[in-house]
Amino acid sequence: MKSNAHSRMAVVAALIIIGCCLSSISSCRRRRGQQQRQVEEALQTWEDEGGAIMAKDEEEPELRPHSA
């Protein structure tokens, strides 16, 4: 009988752990969505206030040693 009780406890513990993991994943997704919205709103506000968007250069400038 003890083995059966231990098996049930193990199953319950596993279900609790799975539930906690799913809850944590859901919480992180919500937080990430909120942060993404905040970044988009800040960018839009910055652009509306006249901020410039920097274009990404195709090529990096060459660095040459200074010759005297």
C-alpha positions in Angstrom: 0.0 0.0 0.0 2.9 2.4 0.7 4.1 2.0 -2.9 0.7 3.1 -4.2 0.6 6.1 -1.9 4.2 7.1 -2.9 3.2 6.8 -6.6 0.2 9.1 -6.1 2.4 11.6 -4.3 4.9 11.6 -7.1 2.2 12.2 -9.7 0.8 15.0 -7.7 4.2 16.6 -7.2 4.9 16.3 -10.9 1.6 17.9 -11.8 2.3 20.8 -9.4 5.8 21.3 -10.9 4.3 21.3 -14.4 1.6 23.7 -13.4 4.2 26.1 -11.8 6.3 25.9 -15.0 3.4 26.7 -17.2 2.4 29.6 -15.0 5.9 31.0 -15.1 6.1 30.7 -18.9 2.7 32.5 -19.2 3.9 35.3 -16.8 7.1 35.8 -18.8 5.2 36.0 -22.1 2.8 38.7 -20.6 5.7 40.7 -19.2 7.6 40.4 -22.6 4.5 41.7 -24.4 4.2 44.6 -22.0 7.8 45.5 -22.4 7.6 45.3 -26.2 4.6 47.7 -26.2 6.5 50.1 -23.9 9.4 50.1 -26.3 7.2 50.7 -29.3 5.4 53.5 -27.5 8.7 55.1 -26.5 10.0 54.9 -30.0 6.8 56.4 -31.5 7.0 59.2 -28.9 10.6 59.8 -29.7 9.9 59.9 -33.4 7.0 62.3 -32.9 9.2 64.7 -31.0 11.6 64.9 -33.9 14.1 62.1 -33.1 16.0 60.7 -36.1 16.2 57.0 -36.9 19.8 56.0 -37.6 20.2 54.0 -40.8 22.3 50.9 -40.5 25.5 51.2 -42.6 26.0 48.5 -45.2 29.8 48.6 -44.7 31.8 49.3 -41.6 34.4 52.1 -41.9 37.9 50.8 -42.3 40.2 51.4 -39.4 43.8 52.3 -40.6 46.7 52.9 -38.3 47.8 56.6 -38.2 51.1 57.0 -40.1 53.4 59.9 -39.1 
